[in-house]
């Protein structure tokens, strides 16, 4: 995943309304009207949130006659999850090598006292 795409994904996920929209879409396709129902927001405001999610590759809109269903696109979420997982493994490996962060090998106890 490109850095710009990753930035767009995390920026889209930073908003609680967009996360709630994704949570709803995880249960299946929905119209903009259905997505707007639980929020005290206008349809244009929900549409703006959907556009942010679309640009991040998290949501796609279809076209079935008059109905334009929105659906979740898992690829961007999977890529962001893989990015997080990589850094989680690195940090866990560092902790495993050093012992527990509060144990005797913590960085605070390894540094010499520089007070004069």
C-alpha distance (Angstrom), angle and dihedral (degrees) to the residues before:
residue distance angle dihedral
X1 . . .
X2 3.79 . .
X3 3.81 118.2 .
X4 3.82 90.7 -116.6
X5 3.80 91.8 52.6
X6 3.81 90.9 46.8
X7 3.82 90.0 50.1
X8 3.81 90.4 50.2
X9 3.81 90.7 49.3
X10 3.79 94.6 51.2
X11 3.81 92.0 42.3
X12 3.81 89.6 53.0
X13 3.80 91.3 47.8
X14 3.82 92.0 49.6
X15 3.81 91.8 77.0
X16 3.84 117.4 80.7
X17 3.82 92.8 -147.6
X18 3.79 91.3 55.4
X19 3.80 91.1 46.8
X20 3.81 89.0 51.9
X21 3.81 90.2 49.9
X22 3.81 89.8 51.9
X23 3.80 90.6 48.2
X24 3.81 89.3 53.8
X25 3.81 92.4 46.9
X26 3.81 90.4 50.4
X27 3.81 85.3 70.9
X28 3.82 92.2 53.9
X29 3.80 145.2 -70.3
X30 3.79 119.4 -37.1
X31 3.77 139.3 178.2
X32 3.80 122.5 -114.4
X33 3.80 88.5 -108.4
X34 3.80 91.5 53.9
X35 3.81 91.0 46.9
X36 3.81 91.1 50.3
X37 3.82 94.9 50.1
X38 3.84 99.0 88.2
X39 3.82 93.7 45.7
X40 3.75 132.3 76.5
X41 3.80 88.9 -132.5
X42 3.79 134.1 110.8
X43 3.79 121.7 -108.9
X44 3.82 90.6 -109.5
X45 3.82 89.6 54.3
X46 3.81 91.1 51.1
X47 3.81 89.0 47.0
X48 3.81 89.5 54.8
X49 3.80 90.0 52.3
X50 3.80 89.2 49.4
X51 3.81 91.1 51.3
X52 3.81 90.0 54.5
X53 3.81 89.5 49.8
X54 3.82 90.6 47.1
X55 3.82 93.0 50.4
X56 3.80 88.3 51.8
X57 3.80 89.9 51.5
X58 3.80 92.3 -118.4
X59 3.81 97.0 115.4
X60 3.79 136.0 31.4
X61 3.79 128.7 -165.1
X62 3.77 121.4 -144.0
X63 3.75 131.9 -164.6
X64 3.79 122.6 -128.5
X65 3.80 109.8 165.3
X66 3.81 105.4 -67.6
X67 3.79 93.7 -15.0
X68 3.82 119.5 87.9
X69 3.79 104.2 -168.2
X70 3.79 119.6 -161.1
X71 3.78 119.5 -143.0
X72 3.76 135.8 -177.8
X73 3.81 118.0 -106.0
X74 3.80 107.9 -148.0
X75 3.83 98.3 -165.2
X76 3.83 95.6 80.0
X77 3.81 91.5 45.5
X78 3.80 90.4 48.9
X79 3.81 91.3 50.2
X80 3.81 92.1 49.1
X81 3.80 89.6 46.8
X82 3.81 90.6 51.1
X83 3.81 90.0 51.0
X84 3.81 91.4 51.1
X85 3.80 91.5 44.4
X86 3.82 91.6 53.8
X87 3.81 92.4 55.1
X88 3.78 92.2 41.5
X89 3.82 89.7 55.8
X90 3.81 90.3 48.4
X91 3.79 92.7 51.4
X92 3.82 92.3 45.3
X93 3.81 90.0 50.7
X94 3.81 90.2 50.7
X95 3.80 91.1 50.6
X96 3.82 90.9 47.0
X97 3.82 90.7 52.0
X98 3.79 94.2 46.1
X99 3.79 99.7 37.8
X100 3.76 121.7 -125.4
X101 3.81 114.8 -19.1
X102 3.82 91.7 -120.0
X103 3.80 94.6 43.0
X104 3.81 128.4 97.9
X105 3.80 92.9 -78.5
X106 3.80 95.0 59.4
X107 3.80 114.5 133.0
X108 3.80 91.8 -117.0
X109 3.82 92.1 60.8
X110 3.80 94.4 43.7
X111 3.81 94.7 56.7
X112 3.78 117.5 90.6
X113 3.77 116.3 -118.7
X114 3.82 106.4 -99.4
X115 3.79 96.4 -171.6
X116 3.79 114.4 121.2
